[in-house]
Amino acid sequence: MVVEAIVISVTMVFALASNMYGHNIQIALADTKNNNSPTRTSSSSSNPNQMSSSPAASSSSTDKATKLVLALRDLWADHTGWTRNYIISFVAGLPDTNFAAQRLLKNQVDIGNAIKPFYGNIAGDKLTSLLKDHIMGAVDLLKAAKAGNTTGAAAAEKKWYENVDQIATFLSNANPNWSKVALKSMLDNHLALTKLEAVARLTGNYAADITAYDKVRQEANMMSDALADGIVKQFPGKFASSVGTTTPDNPTISE
């Protein structure tokens, strides 16, 4: 009953949060479209279909933003999916555990590469490094929990949460639209749900395990949408389709 109560509470929170960030993405896409929409001439006021240029340009800019949203969602879906694959394999002692681990680590490279067009190679590699630490922290916690090492598990969990503080700091320094407080909250929730999933799997509570994973996926969509929202707002020029549009220089990122 306690687990069910926790799951119900988490479900309500993330359903609300997901709707909120999904709404923000729609606003960001609408802003991008509106900022790049052609201006109507004074003679077209009586005819709303008469434009000074084709609407194809604004549609193209919106498509670019949508592609970013979908690309980041795919990467974070891989993040949660391969994390789950590793948890299942490790707990069961399956021979594919190391293969799952390597594929999971590759996902962190993919996420880092995704921000390079906006923040540069150094920043992308830094994010990959932080995310790999995030994964290895989860591995250390899982190993300690499976071995029944409560002291080791507590130490690993503390380090795990310290790592997401570093990730939140790094990202918030890169983009003023990414609040550190909001990022830290989302990342903390990501850890809490992942731990809930892992504990359920370790204890053989498979129904709770599956429910927790559903929440992890939903929360990951919320995070990826928030990241995409911030990028679209920070780099409107990269999502503009008009000829001669300039793109702001990559910002300086402090670690």
C-alpha positions as CSV (number, residue, x, y, z in Angstrom):
1,M,0.0,0.0,0.0
2,V,2.9,2.4,0.8
3,V,4.5,1.7,-2.6
4,E,1.1,2.2,-4.3
5,A,0.6,5.5,-2.5
6,I,4.1,6.7,-3.6
7,V,3.5,5.7,-7.2
8,I,0.1,7.5,-7.3
9,S,1.6,10.7,-5.9
10,V,4.5,10.6,-8.3
11,T,2.1,10.0,-11.2
12,M,0.1,13.1,-10.3
13,V,3.1,15.3,-10.0
14,F,4.7,14.2,-13.2
15,A,1.5,14.3,-15.2
16,L,1.1,17.9,-14.2
17,A,4.8,18.7,-14.8
18,S,4.8,17.0,-18.2
19,N,1.7,19.0,-19.3
20,M,3.4,22.2,-18.1
21,Y,6.6,21.6,-20.1
22,G,4.7,20.3,-23.1
23,H,2.7,23.6,-23.0
24,N,6.0,25.5,-22.8
25,I,7.3,23.7,-25.8
26,Q,4.2,24.7,-27.8
27,I,4.7,28.3,-26.8
28,A,8.4,28.2,-27.8
29,L,7.5,26.7,-31.2
30,A,4.7,29.3,-31.6
31,D,7.1,32.1,-30.7
32,T,9.7,30.8,-33.2
33,K,7.1,30.7,-35.9
34,N,5.7,34.1,-35.1
35,N,9.1,35.7,-34.9
36,N,9.8,34.5,-38.4
37,S,6.4,34.9,-40.0
38,P,6.2,37.2,-43.0
39,T,4.7,40.7,-42.3
40,R,1.5,41.5,-44.0
41,T,1.3,44.5,-46.2
42,S,-1.1,47.4,-45.5
43,S,-3.1,46.5,-48.5
44,S,-3.8,42.9,-47.2
45,S,-5.7,43.9,-44.1
46,S,-9.0,43.0,-45.8
47,N,-7.7,39.7,-47.0
48,P,-6.0,37.6,-44.3
49,N,-4.7,35.2,-46.9
50,Q,-2.7,37.9,-48.8
51,M,0.8,37.8,-47.4
52,S,3.9,39.6,-48.5
53,S,5.7,36.3,-48.8
54,S,5.0,32.5,-48.6
55,P,4.3,31.0,-45.2
56,A,6.7,28.1,-46.1
57,A,9.6,29.9,-44.3
58,S,7.8,30.1,-40.9
59,S,6.7,26.4,-41.3
60,S,10.3,25.4,-42.0
61,S,11.5,27.2,-38.8
62,T,8.9,25.5,-36.8
63,D,9.9,22.1,-38.3
64,K,13.5,22.7,-37.1
65,A,12.4,23.3,-33.6
66,T,10.1,20.2,-33.7
67,K,13.0,18.1,-35.0
68,L,15.1,19.2,-32.0
69,V,12.3,18.3,-29.6
70,L,11.9,14.8,-31.1
71,A,15.7,14.2,-31.3
72,L,16.2,15.0,-27.6
73,R,13.2,12.9,-26.7
74,D,14.7,10.0,-28.6
75,L,18.1,10.4,-26.8
76,W,16.5,10.5,-23.3
77,A,14.2,7.6,-24.2
78,D,17.4,5.7,-25.0
79,H,18.9,6.9,-21.7
80,T,16.0,5.5,-19.7
81,G,15.6,2.4,-21.9
82,W,19.3,1.3,-21.7
83,T,19.4,2.1,-18.0
84,R,16.5,-0.3,-17.5
85,N,18.1,-2.9,-19.8
86,Y,21.3,-2.7,-17.6
87,I,19.4,-3.0,-14.4
88,I,17.5,-6.1,-15.5
89,S,20.6,-7.8,-16.8
90,F,22.8,-6.9,-13.8
91,V,20.2,-8.0,-11.2
92,A,19.7,-11.3,-13.1
93,G,23.4,-11.8,-13.7
94,L,22.8,-12.1,-17.5
95,P,25.8,-12.5,-19.9
96,D,24.7,-9.4,-21.8
97,T,25.3,-7.1,-18.8
98,N,28.6,-5.6,-20.0
99,F,27.2,-5.1,-23.5
100,A,24.2,-3.2,-22.1
101,A,26.6,-1.1,-20.0
102,Q,28.6,-0.1,-23.1
103,R,25.5,0.8,-25.1
104,L,24.3,2.9,-22.1
105,L,27.6,4.7,-22.0
106,K,27.4,5.4,-25.7
107,N,24.1,7.1,-25.1
108,Q,25.9,9.7,-22.9
109,V,28.2,10.4,-25.9
110,D,25.2,10.8,-28.1
111,I,23.6,13.3,-25.7
112,G,26.8,15.3,-25.4
113,N,27.1,15.4,-29.2
114,A,23.5,16.7,-29.5
115,I,24.5,20.0,-27.8
116,K,27.7,20.6,-29.8
117,P,26.0,22.5,-32.6
118,F,24.9,25.0,-30.0
119,Y,27.6,25.1,-27.4
120,G,30.7,23.6,-29.1
121,N,32.8,20.5,-28.8
122,I,34.3,21.2,-25.4
123,A,30.9,21.7,-23.8
124,G,29.5,18.6,-25.5
125,D,32.4,16.5,-24.2
126,K,32.0,17.9,-20.7
127,L,28.4,17.0,-20.6
128,T,29.2,13.5,-21.8
129,S,31.8,13.2,-19.0
130,L,29.3,14.3,-16.4
131,L,26.6,12.0,-17.7
132,K,29.0,9.0,-17.7
133,D,29.8,9.8,-14.0
134,H,26.0,9.8,-13.5
135,I,25.8,6.3,-15.0
136,M,28.8,4.9,-13.1
137,G,27.3,6.3,-9.9
138,A,24.1,4.4,-10.6
139,V,26.2,1.3,-11.2
140,D,28.0,1.7,-7.9
141,L,24.7,2.1,-6.1
142,L,23.2,-0.9,-7.7
143,K,26.2,-3.1,-7.0
144,A,26.2,-2.1,-3.3
145,A,22.5,-2.6,-3.0
146,K,22.6,-6.1,-4.6
147,A,25.5,-7.0,-2.2
148,G,23.5,-5.8,0.8
149,N,26.2,-3.2,1.6
150,T,24.1,-0.4,3.1
151,T,27.1,1.7,4.0
152,G,28.4,1.5,0.4
153,A,25.0,2.2,-1.0
154,A,24.6,5.3,1.1
155,A,28.0,6.6,0.0
156,A,27.3,5.9,-3.6
157,E,23.9,7.6,-3.5
158,K,25.4,10.7,-1.9
159,K,27.9,10.9,-4.7
160,W,25.2,10.2,-7.3
161,Y,23.2,13.3,-6.1
162,E,26.3,15.4,-6.0
163,N,26.9,14.6,-9.6
164,V,23.5,15.8,-10.7
165,D,24.2,19.1,-8.9
166,Q,27.3,19.4,-11.1
167,I,25.2,18.7,-14.2
168,A,22.6,21.3,-13.2
169,T,25.3,23.9,-12.5
170,F,27.0,23.2,-15.9
171,L,23.8,23.4,-17.9
172,S,22.4,26.5,-16.1
173,N,25.7,28.3,-16.8
174,A,25.3,27.4,-20.5
175,N,21.8,28.7,-20.9
176,P,20.0,31.4,-18.9
177,N,16.7,29.8,-19.8
178,W,17.7,26.7,-17.8
179,S,17.2,27.5,-14.1
180,K,19.6,25.5,-11.9
181,V,16.8,25.1,-9.3
182,A,14.4,23.6,-11.9
183,L,17.1,21.5,-13.5
184,K,18.2,20.1,-10.1
185,S,14.7,19.3,-9.2
186,M,14.1,17.4,-12.4
187,L,17.4,15.5,-12.1
188,D,16.7,14.7,-8.5
189,N,13.4,13.3,-9.5
190,H,15.1,11.3,-12.2
191,L,17.3,9.7,-9.7
192,A,14.5,9.0,-7.2
193,L,12.4,7.3,-9.9
194,T,15.4,5.3,-11.2
195,K,16.2,4.1,-7.7
196,L,12.5,3.2,-7.2
197,E,12.7,1.1,-10.4
198,A,16.0,-0.6,-9.4
199,V,14.8,-1.4,-5.8
200,A,11.6,-2.9,-7.2
201,R,13.6,-5.1,-9.6
202,L,16.0,-6.2,-6.9
203,T,13.2,-7.2,-4.5
204,G,11.2,-8.9,-7.2
205,N,8.3,-6.5,-7.1
206,Y,7.8,-6.5,-10.9
207,A,4.5,-4.6,-10.9
208,A,6.1,-1.7,-9.1
209,D,9.2,-2.0,-11.3
210,I,7.1,-1.6,-14.5
211,T,5.1,1.3,-13.0
212,A,8.3,3.1,-11.9
213,Y,9.8,2.7,-15.4
214,D,6.7,4.3,-16.9
215,K,7.2,7.3,-14.6
216,V,10.9,7.4,-15.5
217,R,10.0,7.6,-19.2
218,Q,7.4,10.3,-18.6
219,E,9.8,12.4,-16.5
220,A,12.6,12.0,-19.1
221,N,10.2,13.4,-21.7
222,M,9.6,16.4,-19.4
223,M,13.4,17.0,-19.0
224,S,14.2,16.7,-22.7
225,D,11.3,19.1,-23.6
226,A,12.6,21.6,-21.0
227,L,16.1,21.4,-22.6
228,A,14.7,21.8,-26.1
229,D,12.6,24.8,-24.9
230,G,15.7,26.5,-23.6
231,I,17.8,25.9,-26.7
232,V,15.0,27.3,-29.0
233,K,14.7,30.4,-26.8
234,Q,18.5,31.0,-26.6
235,F,19.3,30.4,-30.3
236,P,16.3,31.7,-32.3
237,G,18.6,32.4,-35.3
238,K,19.4,28.7,-35.6
239,F,15.7,27.9,-36.1
240,A,15.0,30.8,-38.5
241,S,14.7,30.0,-42.2
242,S,14.9,33.4,-43.7
243,V,17.8,34.2,-46.0
244,G,20.6,36.1,-44.3
245,T,19.6,35.3,-40.8
246,T,22.6,35.4,-38.4
247,T,23.2,33.0,-35.5
248,P,24.5,34.3,-32.1
249,D,28.0,33.2,-31.2
250,N,28.3,30.2,-28.9
251,P,28.1,31.4,-25.3
252,T,31.0,31.0,-22.9
253,I,30.3,28.2,-20.5
254,S,31.9,28.2,-17.1
255,E,32.3,24.8,-15.4
